[in-house]
Amino acid sequence: MSALAHSEVALLNPDKNPFLRWFLKPTFYAQFCAGENPAEVRRTIDGLKKLGFNGVVMGYAREVVLTEAQTRDLDTSSKDGAVIEECIENEIKPWAAGTMETLRLTQPGDFVSLKFSGAGRQALYALKNRLPPSPALKKAIDEICDLAAKRDVPLLFDAEQTAIQAGIDDWTLSYQRKYNTKPGHAIIYGTYQAYLKATPAVLGSHLAIASKEGFTLGVKLVRGAYLGSDPRHIIHDTKEDTDNCYDTIASSLIRRKWGPTLQQDVAFPQVSIVLGSHNLESMRKVREIRASPESAGTELAIAQLQGMADEVSCELLMARQKDGLGAPSQVEDPPKQQRLSEAPRVYKYIVWGTTGECMKYLLRRAHENKDAVSRTRQGRDAAWAELKRRAKAVIGLA
């Protein structure tokens, strides 16, 4: 997979080698990706929504991969006129066009995931040095954000490697100040990785800024995606530490109260929350808090990757259906639609692009999910139990 994702040889490019494409598209690609064109993507989205998902978190798979020479000479992209134009034409414009098309493929209630590094060298240079985006890149981001606000499709600014994350945080707060003006409803979300020791302090400071300046903070909370590249010493020492960090942050956000992990001396601000997790125990804790009197009723969505942790997604869907459609037990219970709106919304994260464009995404997911074997076993066991249940039902033994 690594060879297919990074090789410049046409023979190893699924978009140029029809045999590779014939093998990969109906197998690995179909398991994790939404489609190569708008028609295929819409069919995937429609299928997910028919299963009961509230919507999708969709991203454009195209990534800019720099050579060693380009990486060493990032500053050239901000100084040399010819290189600047090359970056604009070959990196920024295709990234912007793909992201705009992604927005047009979604509906209100969906999300779009945006990765700034996909815009190429100018973005990486500015982020690494904590500079504002270049004029061409700023124009592209402004147009993307304007369309997102017009369509009411929130943008999730992805977390990336630590080397550029501080710059991403700067840009995220800047755009949140501009677009997150409606109390309790964010258009721009920042992403926070619970496996980083610094995340509670960083998120706490951003919550304090939102409280003081009066905007809604959009928070996407994940466990972490760059174990292979982030320095080990900045990551929690054990998985248990990461799990505890994730669960306590999620609890504070849903309750809108400071806790043992998130601590500041200001009022807790308005927040909108997206929780990305394949951990069933964490999601069960989230449901318990959401159903308790402590829940602040904030916007809350939960998402899993397409092709992974389907047993987690299905349990969440069944719980939502039960919470929203069950008969009230008391006269003073809230009406059905109100209870449905308060239940966590459930999403699948999908990407679209050609088979070749998606190879880097598939490789990254493989690296990020090395504990997938245990989840695969859980899914296998759940599927086998369901097959037995249906077989018994056919012969009247269920």
C-alpha positions in Angstrom: 0.0 0.0 0.0 2.9 2.4 0.8 4.4 1.7 -2.6 1.1 2.3 -4.4 0.5 5.5 -2.4 3.9 7.1 -3.0 5.3 5.7 -6.2 5.6 8.0 -9.3 5.7 5.0 -11.6 2.7 4.7 -13.8 2.6 0.9 -13.4 1.9 1.4 -9.7 -0.7 4.1 -10.1 -4.3 2.7 -9.9 -5.5 5.6 -12.0 -3.2 4.7 -14.9 -3.0 0.9 -14.4 -6.4 -0.6 -15.3 -5.6 -4.0 -13.7 -4.7 -2.3 -10.3 -7.8 -0.2 -10.5 -10.0 -3.3 -11.3 -8.6 -5.0 -8.2 -8.6 -2.1 -5.8 -11.8 -0.2 -6.5 -14.3 -2.9 -5.7 -12.3 -4.1 -2.6 -10.2 -1.8 -0.5 -11.5 1.4 -2.1 -15.2 0.5 -1.9 -14.8 -0.5 1.8 -13.5 2.9 2.9 -14.2 5.5 0.2 -17.4 7.1 -1.1 -16.8 7.3 -4.9 -14.7 8.7 -7.7 -17.4 11.2 -9.1 -20.5 13.0 -7.8 -22.9 10.3 -8.9 -21.1 7.6 -7.0 -20.7 9.8 -4.0 -24.4 10.7 -3.9 -25.3 7.0 -4.1 -23.0 6.3 -1.1 -24.5 9.2 0.9 -28.1 8.1 0.1 -27.3 4.6 1.2 -25.9 5.7 4.5 -28.8 8.0 5.2 -31.3 5.2 4.4 -29.6 3.1 7.1 -30.4 5.8 9.6 -27.3 8.0 9.7 -28.0 11.7 10.2 -25.5 12.5 7.6 -21.8 12.3 6.6 -18.5 13.9 7.3 -17.0 14.2 3.9 -13.5 15.0 2.8 -11.7 15.4 -0.5 -8.9 12.8 -0.7 -6.4 14.7 -2.9 -3.2 15.4 -1.0 0.0 17.3 -2.1 3.0 15.2 -1.5 6.3 17.2 -1.6 9.6 15.9 -2.7 12.6 16.2 -0.3 13.9 19.2 -2.3 10.5 20.9 -2.2 10.3 20.3 1.6 13.7 21.8 2.1 12.9 24.9 0.0 9.4 25.7 1.4 10.3 29.3 1.8 10.9 29.6 -1.9 7.1 29.1 -2.4 6.6 32.5 -0.8 9.4 34.4 -2.5 10.1 33.2 -6.1 7.5 34.5 -8.5 7.6 31.4 -10.8 7.2 29.0 -7.9 4.4 31.1 -6.5 2.4 30.8 -9.7 3.2 27.1 -9.9 1.9 26.6 -6.4 -1.3 28.5 -7.1 -2.1 26.6 -10.3 -1.0 23.1 -9.4 -1.7 23.0 -5.6 -4.0 25.7 -4.3 -6.6 25.9 -7.1 -7.1 22.1 -7.4 -7.4 21.8 -3.6 -9.9 24.6 -3.5 -11.9 23.3 -6.5 -12.1 19.8 -4.9 -13.2 21.3 -1.5 -15.9 23.4 -3.1 -17.2 20.4 -5.0 -17.2 18.5 -1.8 -19.4 21.2 -0.2 -21.8 21.1 -3.2 -22.2 17.3 -2.7 -23.4 17.7 0.9 -26.7 18.8 2.4 -27.5 20.9 5.5 -26.7 18.8 8.5 -23.6 17.2 6.9 -20.0 18.2 7.6 -17.0 18.7 5.4 -13.5 17.9 6.6 -10.8 20.3 5.4 -7.0 19.5 5.5 -4.9 22.7 5.0 -1.8 20.7 4.0 -3.7 19.6 0.9 -3.2 23.1 -0.4 0.5 22.5 -0.8 3.7 24.4 -0.2 2.4 27.9 0.5 0.1 26.5 3.1 2.8 24.4 4.7 5.2 27.3 4.8 2.7 29.7 6.4 1.6 27.1 8.9 5.1 26.1 9.9 6.0 29.7 10.5 2.6 30.7 12.0 2.0 33.3 9.3 -1.3 34.3 7.8 -2.3 32.4 4.6 -0.9 33.9 1.3 -3.3 36.1 -0.7 -4.2 33.3 -3.1 -4.7 30.8 -0.3 -6.7 33.3 1.8 -9.0 34.0 -1.2 -9.6 30.2 -1.6 -10.3 29.7 2.1 -12.6 32.7 2.3 -14.6 31.3 -0.6 -14.8 27.9 0.9 -16.0 29.3 4.3 -18.5 31.6 2.6 -20.1 28.7 0.7 -20.1 26.5 3.9 -21.9 29.3 5.8 -24.4 29.8 2.9 -25.2 26.1 2.8 -25.1 25.7 6.6 -22.5 22.8 6.2 -19.9 23.1 9.0 -16.2 22.8 8.2 -14.0 20.6 10.3 -10.4 21.9 10.1 -8.3 18.8 10.6 -5.5 18.4 13.1 -2.2 17.6 11.5 1.4 17.0 12.5 2.7 19.0 15.5 5.1 20.9 13.3 2.2 22.9 11.7 -0.5 22.5 14.3 0.0 25.8 16.1 -0.4 27.5 12.8 -3.6 25.6 12.1 -4.9 26.6 15.6 -4.2 30.3 14.7 -6.2 30.1 11.5 -9.0 28.1 13.1 -9.6 30.7 15.8 -9.4 33.5 13.3 -12.2 31.9 11.1 -14.2 30.9 14.2 -14.3 34.5 15.3 -15.7 35.5 11.9 -18.2 32.7 11.3 -19.3 31.2 14.6 -21.4 34.2 15.6 -24.7 32.2 16.2 -24.9 31.1 19.8 -24.5 27.3 20.1 -24.0 26.7 16.3 -20.6 26.5 14.9 -19.7 26.7 11.2 -15.9 26.3 11.8 -14.6 23.5 14.0 -11.1 22.9 15.3 -9.7 19.4 15.9 -8.1 18.4 19.2 -6.2 15.1 19.7 -6.6 13.6 23.1 -3.3 11.6 22.9 -1.3 14.8 23.1 -0.3 15.8 26.7 -0.8 19.5 25.8 -4.4 19.1 24.5 -6.2 20.0 27.7 -4.2 23.2 28.1 -4.6 24.2 24.4 -8.3 23.4 24.3 -8.8 25.2 27.7 -7.2 28.3 26.3 -9.3 28.2 23.2 -12.5 27.8 25.3 -11.4 30.8 27.4 -10.9 32.9 24.3 -14.3 32.0 23.0 -15.8 32.8 26.4 -14.2 36.2 26.6 -14.8 37.2 22.9 -18.4 35.8 22.7 -18.2 33.3 19.9 -19.2 29.6 19.7 -16.2 27.2 19.8 -16.6 24.3 17.4 -14.7 21.3 18.9 -13.9 18.1 17.1 -12.4 15.7 19.6 -10.4 12.6 18.4 -7.9 10.4 20.1 -5.0 11.1 17.6 -3.8 10.4 14.1 -0.1 11.0 13.9 1.5 8.4 16.1 4.0 7.7 13.3 5.3 11.2 13.0 4.7 13.2 16.2 7.5 13.0 18.8 6.8 10.3 21.3 7.5 12.4 24.4 4.5 14.8 23.6 2.1 11.8 23.6 0.5 10.3 26.7 2.6 7.5 28.1 -0.2 4.9 28.0 -3.4 4.2 26.2 -5.3 4.5 29.5 -4.0 8.0 29.9 -5.3 8.9 26.4 -8.7 7.3 27.1 -9.0 9.2 30.4 -8.1 12.4 28.7 -10.7 11.8 25.9 -13.5 10.8 28.2 -13.1 13.6 30.7 -12.8 16.3 28.0 -15.9 14.9 26.3 -17.8 15.0 29.6 -16.8 18.6 30.3 -17.9 19.7 26.8 -21.3 18.0 26.9 -22.0 19.3 30.4 -20.4 22.7 29.6 -18.6 22.6 32.9 -14.9 22.7 33.8 -13.6 19.5 35.3 -10.5 17.7 36.3 -8.9 17.9 32.8 -10.3 21.1 31.4 -9.8 24.0 33.9 -10.1 27.8 33.3 -11.3 30.7 35.5 -13.9 32.0 33.1 -17.5 31.0 32.3 -17.8 28.0 30.0 -18.6 29.2 26.5 -21.1 28.0 23.9 -19.8 25.0 22.1 -20.7 22.7 19.2 -19.2 19.2 19.5 -18.2 16.4 17.1 -16.8 13.3 18.7 -14.8 11.0 16.4 -14.2 7.7 18.1 -14.3 3.9 17.4 -14.2 3.2 21.2 -17.5 1.7 22.2 -17.0 2.3 25.9 -16.3 6.0 25.4 -19.5 6.3 23.2 -21.6 4.6 25.9 -20.3 7.0 28.5 -21.2 9.9 26.1 -24.7 8.6 25.7 -25.1 8.3 29.5 -24.0 11.9 30.1 -26.2 13.1 27.2 -29.2 11.4 28.7 -28.6 12.8 32.2 -29.8 16.0 33.7 -26.2 17.3 33.5 -26.3 17.5 29.7 -26.3 21.2 28.6 -28.1 20.3 25.3 -25.2 21.4 23.1 -25.0 20.4 19.4 -23.5 16.9 19.5 -22.5 14.6 16.7 -20.6 11.3 16.8 -18.7 9.9 13.8 -16.9 6.8 12.8 -14.9 6.1 9.6 -16.8 4.4 6.8 -15.7 0.8 6.7 -14.7 0.7 10.4 -16.4 0.2 13.8 -19.7 -0.5 12.2 -20.9 -2.3 15.3 -20.3 1.0 17.2 -22.2 3.0 14.6 -25.1 0.5 14.6 -25.4 0.6 18.4 -25.6 4.3 18.3 -28.2 4.3 15.6 -30.3 1.8 17.6 -30.0 3.9 20.7 -31.0 7.0 18.9 -34.0 5.3 17.3 -35.1 4.1 20.7 -34.6 7.5 22.4 -36.4 9.3 19.6 -39.2 6.9 18.8 -40.1 5.3 22.1 -43.4 6.2 23.7 -43.1 8.8 26.5 -43.4 7.3 30.0 -44.8 10.4 31.6 -47.1 13.2 30.4 -44.4 15.8 31.1 -41.8 14.0 28.9 -40.6 16.1 26.0 -42.3 15.5 22.7 -40.8 12.9 20.3 -39.1 15.4 17.9 -37.5 17.3 20.8 -36.1 14.1 22.3 -34.9 13.1 18.9 -33.0 16.4 18.4 -31.4 16.0 21.8 -30.0 12.5 21.1 -26.4 12.5 19.7 -26.5 12.6 15.9 -24.6 9.8 14.2 -22.4 10.1 11.1 -20.0 8.3 8.9 -16.7 9.9 7.8 -16.1 9.3 4.1 -13.7 10.6 1.5 -14.0 10.8 -2.2 -11.6 11.0 -5.1 -10.1 8.7 -7.7 -8.7 5.4 -6.6 -5.2 6.7 -6.9 -5.9 9.9 -4.9 -7.4 7.8 -2.1 -4.4 5.6 -1.6 -2.6 8.0 0.7 -5.8 8.3 2.8 -6.1 4.5 3.0 -2.4 4.2 4.0 -2.8 6.8 6.7 -5.8 5.1 8.1 -3.9 1.8 8.2 -1.1 3.5 10.2 -3.6 5.2 12.5 -5.6 2.2 13.3 -3.1 -0.5 14.2 -5.4 -1.7 16.9 -8.1 -2.5 14.3 -7.5 -6.3 14.7 -9.3 -6.2 18.1 -12.2 -4.2 16.6 -12.3 -6.5 13.6 -12.7 -9.5 15.9 -15.5 -7.7 17.7 -17.2 -7.0 14.4 -16.8 -10.6 13.2 -18.3 -11.9 16.5 -21.2 -9.5 16.2 -21.9 -10.4 12.6 -21.7 -14.2 13.4 -24.2 -13.7 16.3 -26.6 -11.9 14.0 -26.3 -14.5 11.3 -27.2 -17.2 13.8 -30.1 -15.2 15.1 -31.5 -14.7 11.6 -31.0 -18.4 10.8 -33.0 -19.4 13.9 -35.7 -16.9 13.0 -36.1 -18.5 9.5 -36.8 -21.9 11.0 -38.9 -20.6 13.8 -36.4 -21.0 16.7 -35.8 -17.4 17.5 
